[in-house]
Amino acid sequence: MTESAAVLPPLRSARRDTGDVNTTMTDLHEHYVRRVNAAVADDRTGVIRELNEAYLEEALRRILATA
């Protein structure tokens, strides 16, 4: 891994004015819940799996960025 690959990109709309990591994670969770619920309603299991993977990656990225 190159040094530039180890640098995380800035968080996209990750923080409100408080900058609280709990707020950041709540916002992320709410975003993905809406998308997963829509995929469940449409019986799109492939999309649900993709959203699950994307959520885990983004949550980890945000946690590491705030550490």
N, C-alpha and C positions, 0 to 999 in steps of 0.2 A: 504494500500500500504506500502510495506517495504521501508526502506531507500534506499537499493540498487536498487530497482525498479525505484526510482525517479531520479537516476543518468543516464543521457543520454550517450549512447555509442558515441565514437568519430565519427566525420563526415567523411563519406567515400568520398574521393576526392572532398570534398565540397569547398575547397578554392584553388585558384591559388596563385601565389606569393603575390598578393596584399592583400589577406585576406578580400577583400571587400564583404560585404553581398549581394550587388547587383550582383556581378559576380557569387557568389554562387547560387543565385536564378535564374539567367539567364542560367547557366549551367544546373540546375535541369529542368527548363522549356524546354530547347532545347532537353534534353534527353527524356522527356515524350512526347513532340510533335512528335518526330520521331516514337516512339512506338505507340502512338494513331493513327497517320496517317497510319501506316502499318495495324493496327487493323481495321480501317475504310475501307481501301482498300480491306480487306478480309471479310468485313461484319461480324465482330466478336464483337457484342454488349456487350456480357458478359465480354470480355477482356477489352473493353473500360471502362466499369463501374469499374472494378478492378483497372485499371490504374488511373482512376480519384480518387478513394479512396486512393490509394498508394501515389499519388502525393500530395494530401492535407495533409496526415499524415507526409510525408517527409518534405514538405515545412514548416509546423508548427514546426516540430522537429528542423529544421535548424534555423528558426527564433528565437525560444526559446534558442537555444544553443549560438546564437550570442548576446543575450540580456544582 
